Amino acid sequence: MPLTPDPPSSCDCFVSVPPASAIPAVIFAKNSDRPRDEVQEVVFVPAATHAPGSRLQCTYIEVEQVSQTHAVILSRPSWLWGAEMGANEHGVCIGNEAVWTKEPIGEGEALLGMDLLRLALERSRSAHEALHVITGLLERYGQGGSCREDSTPFCYHNTFLLADRTESWVLETAGRLWAAQRIREGVWNISNQLSIGTDISAEHPELRSYAREQHWWDGKDTFHFSQVFSLVQQPVRMEAAKARFQAGRKLLQQQQGSITAEVMMGILRNKESGICMDSGGFRTTASMVSILPQDPTQPCVHFLTATPDPSRSVFKPFIFGVEVAQAPQVLSPTFGAQDPARILPRFQTQVDRRHTLYLGHQVALGLMESEQDQGQQLRQRQQTLEQEGLEAAKSLLAGQQATPPQAWGSIFQTFVERESRMYA
């Protein structure tokens, strides 16, 4: 498939596993970099049971449903079924990245990487189990289909960063083939390129034989996954990712031993490196940071923006609890059977998917760019609100705040309402 002429698209995922974290917790973070005007919503889906033989409609295709699905919080482009990043009630977090390899990208519709991400969150209790969910679905259904809301197809394969309370996994794919590396401690990041070398913890059973058949590997030299499967002539978007990947790795390594949620937020806001993206047709459309305490009695805390440009957005805390409900201000309008994403041929028209918080935030961004004094005051109010969320999370995890679990579920809604009033 020919490469599109778009500016480089990108995402960045980061993880810190103790002792790299400042507290006994795994810390996960992701910037979702997508087409500039795409709206990303934050969706809560409760746990559910399903009848035997049920089918599930994903973005393009149906798959078999499982008997039990877990509660999830998702940050997703509002036109599709899957998600760019998210977490489940068991403390599993996943983010994905676009990648191009020697394995051709088909134009046929299958599961998007974002569908695989959501399916894994709904069906797994650990990062390792999530890896098996993704690879099993990949083997059965494959990955494919346009990944943007446009009549011109934009297709790619995927890499994933999966984390839970104790460890992290990197999963990199090329069509139905894959390799995975377990991260037991330290820091790791992924961008739009293969990063797994010789340290392979698990792999597709036919990975190496296929590489030999294609004459990509002679079967004698040490098998280095990224060297064997990476394109010799990289697309522009992957070449551009190299410097961003190295900058992200350096920022993580500089903070080893002292990484906190705030440190991760600072990395996601770093514009000099390109991690906080704003390059014409693409920008950072949403961001997420999660604290996954190793102590299973402590709650995981997930911070989500639901708005573009983390350098001028508020990370708002979300905690799974018995009273969790959908925050309507971050939910996009729906269009049912008339949605251009469902009508064949797809994406022939555009609809307004902006949710309430997105609309208010767009006005705020305009003020920050054009009205120096008013914009600066607004940014300070954003920072104050975010700091309140961070302090609440710190107190809760330190045992200094005796908040009953039934109250945890309303915290995200409270912060979304306060941010909405700020823009009003």
C-alpha positions in Angstrom: 0.0 0.0 0.0 1.4 3.4 -0.9 2.4 5.7 2.0 0.1 8.7 2.6 1.6 12.2 2.3 0.5 13.2 5.8 2.9 14.7 8.2 4.4 12.2 10.6 1.9 10.6 12.9 3.1 9.5 16.3 2.4 8.3 19.7 4.6 7.7 22.7 4.1 5.2 25.6 6.2 5.1 28.8 6.4 2.9 31.8 8.4 2.9 35.1 8.7 -0.3 37.1 10.2 -0.2 40.6 12.9 0.6 41.6 12.7 3.2 38.9 9.5 4.7 40.4 9.7 7.0 43.4 7.0 4.9 45.1 6.3 1.2 45.1 4.1 1.4 42.0 4.3 0.8 38.3 3.7 4.1 36.5 2.3 4.1 33.0 1.8 7.0 30.6 0.8 7.7 27.0 0.3 10.6 24.5 -2.2 9.8 21.8 -1.1 11.6 18.6 -3.8 11.6 16.0 -5.3 13.6 13.1 -5.6 17.2 14.3 -9.3 17.7 14.5 -10.2 14.2 15.7 -12.1 14.2 19.0 -11.1 11.7 21.7 -13.7 10.8 24.4 -13.3 9.1 27.8 -15.7 6.2 28.1 -16.5 4.1 31.2 -17.8 0.6 30.4 -19.0 -1.5 33.4 -18.3 -5.2 33.9 -20.9 -7.4 32.3 -21.9 -11.0 31.6 -22.8 -12.2 28.2 -24.9 -15.1 26.9 -23.2 -18.1 25.3 -22.7 -17.6 21.5 -22.9 -13.8 21.7 -21.2 -11.8 19.0 -19.5 -8.5 19.5 -19.3 -5.7 16.8 -15.9 -4.0 16.9 -15.0 -1.1 14.6 -15.2 -3.1 11.3 -15.8 -6.8 12.1 -17.6 -9.0 14.6 -15.8 -11.4 17.0 -17.1 -13.9 19.4 -17.9 -12.5 22.8 -16.7 -14.0 26.1 -18.9 -14.8 29.0 -17.5 -12.2 31.4 -16.0 -8.8 30.6 -14.2 -6.5 33.1 -15.0 -2.8 33.8 -12.8 -0.4 31.7 -12.0 3.2 31.4 -11.1 4.1 27.8 -9.6 7.1 26.0 -10.7 6.6 22.4 -11.3 8.4 19.0 -15.0 8.8 19.2 -15.7 7.3 15.7 -14.5 3.8 16.5 -15.1 1.0 18.9 -11.6 0.4 20.3 -9.3 2.8 22.2 -5.9 4.4 22.0 -5.3 3.8 25.7 -7.1 2.7 28.8 -7.2 0.6 32.0 -9.4 -2.0 33.6 -10.6 -2.6 37.1 -7.7 -5.1 37.8 -5.0 -2.5 37.2 -4.1 -3.4 33.7 -3.1 -0.5 31.4 -2.4 -0.7 27.6 -1.3 1.8 25.0 -0.6 1.2 21.3 1.5 2.7 18.6 1.5 2.6 14.8 4.3 0.7 13.1 5.4 -0.2 9.6 7.5 -3.3 9.0 8.7 -5.6 6.1 5.4 -7.4 6.4 3.0 -5.8 4.0 0.0 -3.9 5.4 -3.3 -5.2 3.8 -6.2 -2.9 3.1 -8.8 -5.4 4.1 -10.9 -4.7 7.2 -10.1 -6.7 10.3 -9.4 -5.7 13.9 -7.7 -2.4 14.5 -4.9 -2.2 17.0 -7.3 -0.1 19.0 -9.9 -2.8 19.0 -7.3 -5.4 20.2 -6.4 -3.0 23.0 -10.0 -2.7 24.3 -10.6 -6.4 23.9 -7.6 -7.2 26.0 -8.6 -4.8 28.7 -12.1 -6.2 28.8 -10.8 -9.8 29.0 -7.7 -9.9 31.1 -6.6 -9.6 34.8 -2.9 -9.1 34.2 -0.6 -7.6 31.6 0.6 -11.1 30.7 -2.9 -12.4 30.2 -3.6 -9.3 28.0 -0.7 -10.2 25.8 -2.2 -13.7 25.2 -5.6 -12.1 24.5 -4.1 -9.8 21.8 -2.0 -12.5 20.2 -4.8 -15.0 20.2 -7.2 -12.6 18.5 -4.4 -11.5 16.1 -3.9 -15.1 15.0 -7.6 -15.7 14.5 -8.8 -12.4 12.9 -5.7 -10.4 11.8 -5.3 -6.7 12.0 -6.3 -4.2 9.3 -8.6 -1.4 8.2 -8.3 2.4 8.0 -7.2 3.9 11.3 -8.6 7.4 10.6 -11.9 9.0 9.8 -11.1 9.8 6.2 -12.0 8.5 2.8 -8.3 8.0 2.0 -7.2 4.8 3.9 -4.5 5.1 6.5 -3.4 1.6 7.7 -0.7 0.3 10.0 0.3 -2.5 12.2 0.7 -2.1 16.0 3.0 -2.3 18.9 1.7 -2.3 22.5 2.9 -1.4 26.0 1.1 -3.4 28.6 1.4 -2.9 32.4 -0.1 -4.0 35.6 0.8 -3.6 39.3 4.0 -5.8 39.1 5.4 -5.7 35.6 5.2 -4.5 32.0 5.3 -6.2 28.6 6.2 -4.8 25.2 4.4 -6.5 22.4 5.4 -5.8 18.8 3.5 -7.1 15.7 4.0 -7.6 12.0 0.8 -8.8 10.5 -0.2 -11.9 12.5 3.4 -12.4 13.7 4.7 -11.0 17.0 7.4 -10.8 19.6 7.2 -9.8 23.2 9.6 -8.7 25.9 9.0 -8.7 29.6 10.0 -5.6 31.6 10.5 -6.7 35.2 12.1 -3.4 36.4 13.4 -0.1 35.2 12.0 2.1 32.5 10.9 1.5 28.9 9.2 3.5 26.1 7.9 2.8 22.7 7.3 5.1 19.7 6.5 4.3 16.0 9.3 1.8 15.5 10.2 -1.7 16.6 12.3 -1.7 19.8 12.7 -5.4 20.7 16.1 -6.8 19.9 17.5 -10.1 21.1 15.8 -10.1 24.5 12.6 -11.9 23.4 10.5 -13.4 26.2 7.8 -14.9 24.0 7.1 -15.0 20.2 4.9 -16.4 17.5 5.9 -20.0 16.9 6.5 -19.3 13.2 8.3 -16.0 13.6 11.8 -17.2 12.9 10.9 -19.7 10.2 8.9 -17.1 8.4 11.9 -14.7 8.5 14.1 -17.4 7.0 11.6 -18.1 4.2 11.5 -14.4 3.3 15.3 -14.3 3.4 15.3 -11.6 6.1 17.4 -13.8 8.4 19.9 -16.4 7.6 19.1 -18.6 10.6 22.7 -18.4 11.8 23.2 -14.9 13.1 21.7 -14.0 16.5 18.0 -13.3 15.9 17.4 -9.5 16.5 13.7 -8.9 16.0 13.8 -5.2 15.1 16.7 -5.6 12.8 15.1 -8.5 11.0 11.6 -7.0 10.6 12.2 -3.3 10.3 12.1 -1.7 6.8 15.4 -1.0 5.2 14.0 2.2 3.8 11.9 3.7 6.6 8.8 5.8 6.0 9.2 9.5 6.9 7.0 9.0 9.9 9.2 6.3 11.3 12.4 8.2 10.6 10.9 11.1 12.5 10.1 8.8 15.4 13.7 7.8 16.0 14.7 11.1 17.6 11.5 11.3 19.6 12.1 7.7 20.9 15.6 8.5 22.0 14.6 11.7 23.6 11.9 9.9 25.6 14.3 7.2 26.7 16.7 9.8 27.9 14.1 11.7 29.8 13.1 8.5 31.6 16.6 7.4 32.4 17.4 10.9 33.8 14.6 10.4 36.3 15.2 6.7 37.2 14.5 6.2 40.9 12.4 9.3 41.2 9.7 8.8 38.6 6.2 9.9 39.7 3.0 10.7 38.0 4.0 14.4 37.8 7.3 13.4 36.2 5.4 11.4 33.6 3.1 14.3 32.9 6.1 16.5 32.4 7.5 14.1 29.8 4.1 14.0 28.0 4.2 17.8 27.9 7.7 18.0 26.4 7.3 19.9 23.1 11.0 20.3 22.4 11.4 16.5 21.9 8.2 16.3 19.8 6.6 14.0 22.4 3.9 16.7 22.9 3.1 16.9 19.2 1.7 19.8 17.2 2.9 19.4 13.5 0.2 20.6 11.2 -2.1 17.7 10.4 -1.4 15.8 13.6 -1.3 16.7 17.3 -1.5 15.1 20.7 -5.3 14.7 21.0 -5.4 13.1 24.5 -3.1 11.9 27.3 -3.1 9.5 30.2 -1.0 8.7 33.2 -1.6 5.8 35.6 -0.3 4.9 39.1 -0.5 1.1 39.7 0.5 0.4 43.3 2.2 -2.9 44.0 0.1 -3.2 47.2 -3.2 -4.8 46.0 -5.1 -3.1 48.8 -4.4 0.3 47.3 -6.5 1.6 44.4 -5.0 2.3 41.0 -5.3 6.0 40.0 -5.6 6.9 36.4 -5.3 10.5 35.1 -6.9 11.4 31.8 -7.2 14.7 29.9 -10.0 14.0 27.4 -8.7 17.2 25.6 -5.8 18.0 23.2 -2.4 19.3 24.1 -1.4 18.1 27.5 0.7 21.2 28.0 -2.6 23.1 28.2 -4.9 20.5 29.6 -5.9 19.1 33.0 -5.0 15.5 34.0 -8.1 14.5 36.0 -8.1 11.5 38.4 -10.2 8.4 37.8 -10.5 5.5 40.3 -12.6 2.4 39.9 -15.3 2.3 42.6 -18.8 1.1 43.2 -20.4 4.4 42.2 -18.5 4.9 38.9 -20.7 6.4 36.2 -20.1 7.9 32.8 -19.2 11.6 32.8 -21.5 13.0 30.1 -19.3 16.0 29.4 -16.6 13.8 27.9 -18.9 11.7 25.8 -19.3 12.5 22.2 -22.6 12.5 20.3 -23.7 9.3 18.6 -25.2 8.9 15.1 -26.3 5.3 15.0 -26.8 3.7 11.6 -26.3 7.1 10.0 -22.7 7.4 11.2 -20.4 7.9 8.2 -18.1 5.4 9.8 -20.8 2.7 9.4 -22.1 3.5 5.9 -20.4 1.9 3.0 -18.3 3.3 1.4 -17.1 4.7 4.7 -16.2 8.3 5.7 -17.8 10.1 2.8 -19.1 12.8 5.0 -18.1 14.4 8.3 -20.2 14.8 11.5 -19.5 17.0 14.6 -18.2 14.7 17.3 -17.1 17.3 19.8 -18.2 16.7 23.4 -19.0 19.4 25.9 -15.5 19.5 27.6 -13.8 19.5 24.2 -15.8 22.6 23.1 -15.0 24.5 26.2 -11.4 23.5 26.0 -11.1 24.8 22.4 -12.3 28.2 23.6 -9.8 28.1 26.4 -7.0 27.2 24.0 -7.9 30.2 21.8 -7.7 32.5 24.9 -4.3 31.0 25.8 -3.0 31.7 22.3 -4.5 35.2 21.8 -5.1 36.8 25.2 -1.9 36.8 27.1 -3.2 37.9 30.6 -6.5 36.1 30.5 -4.9 33.0 28.9 -2.2 32.9 31.6 -4.8 33.2 34.4 -6.8 30.3 32.8 -3.7 28.1 32.6 -2.9 28.8 36.2 -6.5 27.7 37.2 -5.9 24.5 35.2 -2.7 23.8 37.0 -4.4 24.5 40.4 -7.2 22.0 39.6 -4.7 19.4 38.4 -2.6 19.8 41.5 -5.6 19.2 43.7 -6.2 15.9 41.9 -2.5 14.9 42.4 -2.6 15.8 46.1 -5.8 13.8 46.6 -4.2 10.8 44.9 -1.0 11.1 47.0 -3.0 11.3 50.3 -5.1 8.4 49.3 -2.1 6.2 48.5 -0.3 7.3 51.6 -3.2 6.3 53.8 -3.7 9.9 54.9 -7.2 10.2 53.4 -9.9 8.0 54.8 -12.1 8.2 51.7 -14.5 5.2 51.5 -14.2 3.1 48.3 -17.8 4.0 47.4 -16.7 7.6 47.0 -13.8 6.9 44.6 -16.0 6.4 41.6 -17.3 10.0 41.6 -13.9 11.7 41.6 -13.5 11.9 37.8 -17.0 13.3 37.4 -16.3 16.0 40.0 -13.1 17.1 38.3 -14.7 17.1 34.9 -17.5 19.3 36.2 -15.1 21.7 37.8 -13.0 22.0 34.6 -16.2 22.6 32.6 -17.3 25.4 34.9 -13.8 26.9 34.5 -14.3 27.3 30.8 -17.9 28.5 31.1 
